[in-house]
Amino acid sequence: MGGGFYSYKTAFTRRVSLYEETETTQIFRNRSMVKEMNPSGVVRECCENAEHPEVMPIIIGLDVTGSMGHIPANLIKNDFPDVMKKILDEGIPCPQLCFAAYGDHECDDAPLQVGQFEASDELMEKWLTSIYLEGGGGGNDGESTSLVHYFAAHHTSCDAINKRGEKGLLITIGDEPDLRFYPKTALRDIFGGAQQDLTSEEILAMAKKNWEVYHVNLLDYSGRLKGTRENWRNLLGDHYIEVEANTDTNVSNVISYLAIEHYKKRAKVL
């Protein structure tokens, strides 16, 4: 995956003509997880080639439980072309994005969905709009953000990491704490293969070996709760970011900012 290039002009035109005034339910039409986004037994590759000799892998994990479906909707209907324009204007040679969607492994039918790493505007949008907005979650004081971390640690293969020793960028977005315990039965159901019981801390440590991991907490009612904020501060320290909930553009600005800062940090190392 990852062929082609991102065209701001065509993406902006498509946003205005196709998405901007369209109801969210008509954009995100899937009423169950599509087969192509099932993470079981898959490895998502971010490869370099003659077209893209140097790439930067980015995973964006979106909470799609009941309170958070507006974030992917806002990205496709409003902000995403401008997010990519800001990133590309900084001279990042080839950002390849992989969209993931997470819910609650204790009660949802599709607690994790994963797309492919893509470089072109059309294919990025394809995976974003393929997400099933399950709108689930439960009253168990958290969501399964660690599933995105586990996916990054064990179900990706990126040339930037494997060949050049760089780290990828992983950003999750939500408004709940991370559930603390992931039993092997749940991990096996989601990812396949032999598994073991893991805590969120253990999974995060796996992901951080090869990924710079950030979490963006939306300060709505749940996001403002002391338990939510302390959970993420304890897990991520200065890689935990809070944004006000009055406009989804805050989230989009953070995505572009983190991508640009990640690239600058990488350039300093080189």
LUMTI-686347 format. One record per residue (C-alpha): x, y, z; residue number from 1; residue in one letter. Coordinates in Angstrom, 2 decimals. Example, Ala and Ser with C-alpha at 12.3 -4.5 7.8 and 13.67 -1.06 7.14 Angstrom:
# residues 2
(atom (12.30,-4.50,7.80),1,A)
(atom (13.67,-1.06,7.14),2,S)
END
This chain:
# residues 270
(atom (0.00,0.00,0.00),1,M)
(atom (0.99,3.65,-0.02),2,G)
(atom (1.14,4.46,-3.73),3,G)
(atom (0.23,7.81,-5.22),4,G)
(atom (0.46,11.31,-3.76),5,F)
(atom (-1.74,13.60,-1.73),6,Y)
(atom (-3.43,16.36,-3.73),7,S)
(atom (-4.85,19.14,-1.57),8,Y)
(atom (-6.70,20.60,-4.55),9,K)
(atom (-8.59,17.42,-5.40),10,T)
(atom (-9.21,16.59,-1.74),11,A)
(atom (-10.59,20.07,-1.05),12,F)
(atom (-12.80,19.93,-4.13),13,T)
(atom (-14.13,16.52,-3.10),14,R)
(atom (-14.77,17.72,0.45),15,R)
(atom (-16.87,20.65,-0.77),16,V)
(atom (-18.73,18.80,-3.50),17,S)
(atom (-19.15,15.38,-1.91),18,L)
(atom (-18.92,15.52,1.88),19,Y)
(atom (-19.51,18.97,3.32),20,E)
(atom (-23.32,19.04,3.11),21,E)
(atom (-23.87,15.30,3.27),22,T)
(atom (-25.37,13.68,6.36),23,E)
(atom (-22.86,11.72,8.42),24,T)
(atom (-24.97,8.56,8.08),25,T)
(atom (-24.66,8.82,4.30),26,Q)
(atom (-20.88,9.16,4.43),27,I)
(atom (-20.26,6.43,7.00),28,F)
(atom (-22.66,3.87,5.58),29,R)
(atom (-21.28,0.67,7.07),30,N)
(atom (-23.46,-0.91,9.74),31,R)
(atom (-20.87,-3.46,10.78),32,S)
(atom (-17.11,-3.79,10.48),33,M)
(atom (-16.08,-4.39,6.88),34,V)
(atom (-13.87,-7.42,6.26),35,K)
(atom (-11.00,-5.28,4.97),36,E)
(atom (-10.69,-3.49,8.35),37,M)
(atom (-10.66,-6.61,10.52),38,N)
(atom (-7.30,-6.67,12.37),39,P)
(atom (-7.27,-10.44,12.90),40,S)
(atom (-4.10,-11.96,11.48),41,G)
(atom (-3.16,-8.92,9.39),42,V)
(atom (0.03,-6.88,9.11),43,V)
(atom (-0.27,-3.35,7.73),44,R)
(atom (2.81,-2.33,5.74),45,E)
(atom (4.28,1.13,5.24),46,C)
(atom (6.80,0.56,2.49),47,C)
(atom (9.31,2.70,0.65),48,E)
(atom (9.77,2.47,-3.11),49,N)
(atom (11.02,4.45,-6.10),50,A)
(atom (7.95,6.67,-5.92),51,E)
(atom (8.37,7.24,-2.18),52,H)
(atom (11.99,6.59,-1.15),53,P)
(atom (11.45,8.00,2.34),54,E)
(atom (8.16,7.81,4.22),55,V)
(atom (6.84,8.77,7.66),56,M)
(atom (4.28,6.33,9.10),57,P)
(atom (1.40,7.86,11.06),58,I)
(atom (-1.41,5.99,12.80),59,I)
(atom (-4.49,7.98,13.84),60,I)
(atom (-6.72,6.05,16.23),61,G)
(atom (-10.26,7.40,16.56),62,L)
(atom (-12.67,6.59,19.38),63,D)
(atom (-15.96,5.69,17.66),64,V)
(atom (-18.10,5.02,20.73),65,T)
(atom (-21.30,6.95,21.26),66,G)
(atom (-19.81,10.24,22.40),67,S)
(atom (-17.06,10.49,19.80),68,M)
(atom (-18.42,9.76,16.30),69,G)
(atom (-18.33,13.46,15.49),70,H)
(atom (-14.52,13.44,15.26),71,I)
(atom (-14.20,11.24,12.13),72,P)
(atom (-17.24,13.02,10.71),73,A)
(atom (-15.60,16.42,11.14),74,N)
(atom (-12.35,15.21,9.60),75,L)
(atom (-13.98,14.07,6.38),76,I)
(atom (-16.54,16.89,6.15),77,K)
(atom (-14.32,19.78,7.14),78,N)
(atom (-10.74,19.64,8.31),79,D)
(atom (-8.77,16.76,6.84),80,F)
(atom (-7.52,18.42,3.62),81,P)
(atom (-6.20,21.34,5.67),82,D)
(atom (-4.54,18.95,8.13),83,V)
(atom (-2.66,17.35,5.25),84,M)
(atom (-1.82,20.70,3.66),85,K)
(atom (-0.16,21.91,6.85),86,K)
(atom (1.84,18.69,7.07),87,I)
(atom (2.96,18.76,3.44),88,L)
(atom (3.77,22.48,3.51),89,D)
(atom (6.42,21.70,6.14),90,E)
(atom (8.28,19.62,3.57),91,G)
(atom (7.50,16.20,4.99),92,I)
(atom (8.36,14.08,1.94),93,P)
(atom (5.75,11.35,2.25),94,C)
(atom (3.45,11.00,5.24),95,P)
(atom (1.60,7.69,5.03),96,Q)
(atom (-1.51,7.58,7.22),97,L)
(atom (-3.30,4.59,8.64),98,C)
(atom (-6.70,5.20,10.20),99,F)
(atom (-7.79,2.97,13.07),100,A)
(atom (-11.06,3.04,15.00),101,A)
(atom (-11.45,1.71,18.52),102,Y)
(atom (-14.29,1.06,20.91),103,G)
(atom (-14.70,-1.17,23.95),104,D)
(atom (-13.43,-4.77,23.95),105,H)
(atom (-15.71,-5.64,26.86),106,E)
(atom (-18.98,-4.90,25.06),107,C)
(atom (-18.59,-3.84,21.39),108,D)
(atom (-18.93,-6.02,18.31),109,D)
(atom (-16.06,-4.21,16.54),110,A)
(atom (-13.66,-2.98,19.24),111,P)
(atom (-10.89,-2.35,16.68),112,L)
(atom (-10.87,-1.56,12.96),113,Q)
(atom (-7.72,-0.83,10.97),114,V)
(atom (-7.13,0.55,7.50),115,G)
(atom (-3.99,0.50,5.38),116,Q)
(atom (-1.12,2.99,5.31),117,F)
(atom (-1.82,5.31,2.39),118,E)
(atom (-0.17,8.30,0.71),119,A)
(atom (-2.92,9.44,-1.68),120,S)
(atom (-5.89,11.61,-0.79),121,D)
(atom (-8.42,9.26,-2.35),122,E)
(atom (-7.19,6.17,-0.52),123,L)
(atom (-6.87,7.93,2.84),124,M)
(atom (-10.49,9.00,2.50),125,E)
(atom (-11.51,5.51,1.43),126,K)
(atom (-10.32,4.02,4.72),127,W)
(atom (-11.61,6.87,6.84),128,L)
(atom (-15.12,6.55,5.39),129,T)
(atom (-15.00,2.75,5.64),130,S)
(atom (-15.02,3.00,9.43),131,I)
(atom (-18.08,1.55,11.12),132,Y)
(atom (-19.30,4.16,13.61),133,L)
(atom (-20.56,1.59,16.07),134,E)
(atom (-21.51,4.16,18.68),135,G)
(atom (-21.07,1.61,21.45),136,G)
(atom (-19.03,1.67,24.61),137,G)
(atom (-20.35,0.81,28.04),138,G)
(atom (-20.56,2.00,31.60),139,G)
(atom (-17.21,0.46,32.52),140,N)
(atom (-15.19,3.67,32.96),141,D)
(atom (-13.06,3.41,29.87),142,G)
(atom (-12.48,2.45,26.27),143,E)
(atom (-9.99,0.11,24.61),144,S)
(atom (-7.39,2.59,23.39),145,T)
(atom (-4.64,0.04,24.05),146,S)
(atom (-5.88,-2.02,21.13),147,L)
(atom (-4.45,0.64,18.82),148,V)
(atom (-1.15,0.43,20.71),149,H)
(atom (-1.14,-3.36,20.38),150,Y)
(atom (-1.87,-3.10,16.66),151,F)
(atom (1.05,-0.71,16.17),152,A)
(atom (3.42,-2.91,18.17),153,A)
(atom (2.57,-6.27,16.61),154,H)
(atom (0.62,-5.82,13.38),155,H)
(atom (2.58,-3.23,11.41),156,T)
(atom (5.75,-3.41,9.32),157,S)
(atom (7.27,-0.04,8.44),158,C)
(atom (10.45,0.55,6.46),159,D)
(atom (11.14,3.76,8.39),160,A)
(atom (11.33,1.65,11.55),161,I)
(atom (12.87,-1.56,10.21),162,N)
(atom (15.37,-0.09,7.75),163,K)
(atom (16.19,3.37,9.11),164,R)
(atom (15.65,2.89,12.84),165,G)
(atom (13.17,5.75,13.10),166,E)
(atom (9.99,5.82,15.14),167,K)
(atom (6.53,6.15,13.70),168,G)
(atom (3.90,8.54,15.05),169,L)
(atom (0.80,7.18,16.80),170,L)
(atom (-2.01,9.50,17.88),171,I)
(atom (-5.16,8.32,19.60),172,T)
(atom (-8.14,10.60,20.20),173,I)
(atom (-10.90,10.05,22.75),174,G)
(atom (-12.64,11.24,25.90),175,D)
(atom (-12.38,8.25,28.25),176,E)
(atom (-9.64,6.53,30.28),177,P)
(atom (-7.88,3.53,28.78),178,D)
(atom (-9.25,0.27,30.11),179,L)
(atom (-6.57,-1.28,32.30),180,R)
(atom (-6.82,-5.02,31.55),181,F)
(atom (-6.84,-6.95,28.27),182,Y)
(atom (-7.41,-10.69,28.76),183,P)
(atom (-5.86,-13.13,26.34),184,K)
(atom (-9.29,-14.31,25.23),185,T)
(atom (-10.24,-10.81,24.06),186,A)
(atom (-6.89,-10.26,22.34),187,L)
(atom (-7.23,-13.62,20.58),188,R)
(atom (-10.74,-12.77,19.41),189,D)
(atom (-9.55,-9.46,17.99),190,I)
(atom (-6.07,-10.24,16.65),191,F)
(atom (-5.96,-14.04,16.34),192,G)
(atom (-3.03,-16.21,17.35),193,G)
(atom (-1.73,-17.15,20.77),194,A)
(atom (-2.07,-14.39,23.36),195,Q)
(atom (-1.46,-13.62,27.02),196,Q)
(atom (-3.18,-11.40,29.55),197,D)
(atom (-1.79,-7.86,29.35),198,L)
(atom (-2.27,-4.56,31.13),199,T)
(atom (-2.52,-1.22,29.36),200,S)
(atom (0.92,-0.31,30.73),201,E)
(atom (2.47,-3.46,29.27),202,E)
(atom (0.89,-2.88,25.86),203,I)
(atom (1.98,0.76,25.83),204,L)
(atom (5.57,-0.25,26.58),205,A)
(atom (5.47,-2.56,23.55),206,M)
(atom (4.23,0.23,21.29),207,A)
(atom (6.71,2.82,22.55),208,K)
(atom (9.66,0.74,21.35),209,K)
(atom (8.96,1.82,17.77),210,N)
(atom (6.32,4.56,18.01),211,W)
(atom (6.02,8.00,19.53),212,E)
(atom (2.67,7.58,21.26),213,V)
(atom (0.34,10.50,22.01),214,Y)
(atom (-3.21,10.72,23.27),215,H)
(atom (-5.53,13.66,22.68),216,V)
(atom (-8.24,13.92,25.33),217,N)
(atom (-11.33,15.87,24.34),218,L)
(atom (-12.53,17.90,27.33),219,L)
(atom (-16.23,17.15,27.13),220,D)
(atom (-18.05,15.83,30.21),221,Y)
(atom (-16.17,12.51,30.34),222,S)
(atom (-12.89,14.04,29.28),223,G)
(atom (-12.99,16.55,32.13),224,R)
(atom (-13.40,13.90,34.82),225,L)
(atom (-10.47,13.60,37.19),226,K)
(atom (-10.14,9.88,36.53),227,G)
(atom (-9.83,10.36,32.78),228,T)
(atom (-7.16,13.04,33.04),229,R)
(atom (-5.13,11.25,35.70),230,E)
(atom (-5.24,7.98,33.77),231,N)
(atom (-3.66,9.53,30.69),232,W)
(atom (-1.20,11.73,32.57),233,R)
(atom (0.07,8.69,34.43),234,N)
(atom (0.39,6.67,31.22),235,L)
(atom (1.89,9.25,28.86),236,L)
(atom (3.19,12.24,30.79),237,G)
(atom (3.96,15.06,28.35),238,D)
(atom (2.66,12.93,25.46),239,H)
(atom (-0.84,13.49,26.83),240,Y)
(atom (-2.65,16.47,25.32),241,I)
(atom (-5.95,18.09,26.29),242,E)
(atom (-8.15,20.05,23.89),243,V)
(atom (-11.33,21.95,24.54),244,E)
(atom (-14.50,20.36,23.21),245,A)
(atom (-16.11,23.48,21.79),246,N)
(atom (-14.77,22.84,18.28),247,T)
(atom (-13.45,19.73,16.58),248,D)
(atom (-10.92,21.90,14.73),249,T)
(atom (-8.87,21.84,17.94),250,N)
(atom (-8.30,18.12,17.38),251,V)
(atom (-7.35,18.61,13.73),252,S)
(atom (-4.84,21.31,14.65),253,N)
(atom (-3.20,18.98,17.15),254,V)
(atom (-2.85,16.21,14.55),255,I)
(atom (-1.00,18.48,12.14),256,S)
(atom (1.09,20.01,14.95),257,Y)
(atom (2.23,16.61,16.25),258,L)
(atom (3.09,15.39,12.76),259,A)
(atom (5.17,18.50,12.06),260,I)
(atom (6.96,18.33,15.42),261,E)
(atom (7.67,14.63,14.93),262,H)
(atom (9.24,15.37,11.55),263,Y)
(atom (11.35,18.23,12.96),264,K)
(atom (12.60,16.01,15.77),265,K)
(atom (13.51,13.34,13.25),266,R)
(atom (15.34,15.88,11.08),267,A)
(atom (17.43,17.04,14.04),268,K)
(atom (18.50,13.47,14.74),269,V)
(atom (19.56,12.99,11.13),270,L)
END
